[in-house]
């Protein structure tokens, strides 16, 4: 309908998403390897064309209760695609599902170095006050650009050339923490709300000779704080006969594998988490100046958005998005990328920081035994002995969940072949973002109001960046986890054609 699509064909973001994803326009750029040019014409979205023809429609509101159910077939699933989306050049599984723009909400936790005028003794229950815990409820936008086409990488010796494939992306995150309501509904403003901006590239990399046929996924991220990250992981197994290639069901956020621990630890020894539970992590604690929000967190505890359990394990935010929304997740593709350490099959990845973040560092010198032997810098752990980092990003790991969700959508009377933009029906108090669907009536039209089952895509992710800073304590300098989680849905309506 006219109120949900602008004159230029732009679809307004779904309900409870406060800002649409930014555009990522690569028009005029095409990867041009030696020996040829991949041309990829830009096409207008099929949804935009159809809506332009059908004109205004009057959708039902989200709060209308479901009527009788009607199952729809999974082969009608539409993975969002926009200009520049072309199956013949799209990246292989699972990156082929990264198309178009997504938006949603999440949670961000970060420890930052903060000097206080009166330092606390290190042996008090509160611990030293050289740090602050920042807790943000967030809204997020993630835009995937068109494919970059085939990217040739030259092999040497016994290693043949490899052809990579990938796409650019742009991620932006705003702080929406509202201490008055205890929810993430603070109006987005031009001042003080933006907390993250990240352009980057996703790549699908064929296996090299030594990788035993295991292809990999690579995420190359650039962050304005002064850090670049190259994170890589193996391609997940594609399930044959499934709709999107995922395993049945949703993520198990109750499992040990998907449980995060945000307590700081001695560098290089994550198994030795501090025995003292830092008081900033106690959501019952009031007026702690070493935490933001610094006041009483009771509104956030009452709403269930920020609790002690969530502070300790932010993946509970992802679990709550699923459970409060009664999401029926049919399939999930799961994969993890890390900036990792050298391994037998995957010897790559890492982080790089500007000098300010790394802080003063002791110079790297050759050993006295072999002063002429060059040092292999990539194997040196950082920070080293004598270094004094400000906030050195040392390691990143991120797990992505691409989910096929079966939604209930209420449709009213529709003329044959007409299209309406309708919301998925989520229960009151749902914390997952609400997707929109472009529902097209069957040849016979829709004669009465009813509820249909519609498949759609949702992306969840959990990311942890280890930051090293602070003076050495009894056992050594500490690593402080920086965790981001979010649940995202397409900003464009996902097309779905009713069969009857």
MOFEN-V716387 format. One record per run of one state. SS is the DSSP state (A for helix, B for strand, O for the rest). FROM is the first residue (numbers start at 1). LEN is the number of residues. If there is no record, write none. Layout:
ss/from/len
SS/FROM/LEN
SS/FROM/LEN
//
This chain:
ss/from/len
O/1/1
A/2/3
B/5/1
O/6/5
B/11/1
O/12/34
A/46/9
O/55/19
A/74/3
O/77/18
A/95/3
O/98/2
B/100/14
O/114/17
B/131/23
O/154/8
B/162/14
O/176/2
B/178/1
O/179/4
B/183/1
O/184/10
B/194/12
O/206/3
A/209/3
O/212/4
B/216/8
O/224/3
B/227/8
O/235/12
B/247/2
O/249/7
A/256/3
O/259/6
B/265/2
O/267/6
B/273/1
O/274/5
A/279/3
O/282/9
B/291/2
O/293/5
A/298/6
O/304/4
A/308/5
O/313/2
A/315/10
O/325/3
B/328/11
O/339/11
B/350/4
O/354/1
A/355/4
O/359/1
B/360/1
O/361/7
A/368/3
O/371/6
A/377/3
O/380/8
B/388/1
O/389/3
B/392/20
O/412/2
B/414/1
O/415/4
B/419/6
O/425/11
B/436/5
O/441/5
B/446/1
O/447/3
B/450/24
O/474/2
B/476/15
O/491/3
B/494/4
O/498/3
//
